[in-house]
Amino acid sequence: MKKECFEEFLTTHEKRIFRYLMGITGNEHDAMDLVQAVFIAIYEKFESIEEGSVSKVGVK
């Protein structure tokens, strides 16, 4: 996937991932820290992710 698509990916999945992590941590600040860490990790690997494979790794 191209880095130009990353912002769209972020917008599409950020709230869903935050809610998931909020449920796990029970703490808004911890959840936001984890969301940030998740998206940094994804950004670093974004170009190597094949288009259409994101749903295969559990971001639904």
Beta strands, then each sheet from edge to edge (+ up, - down):
end
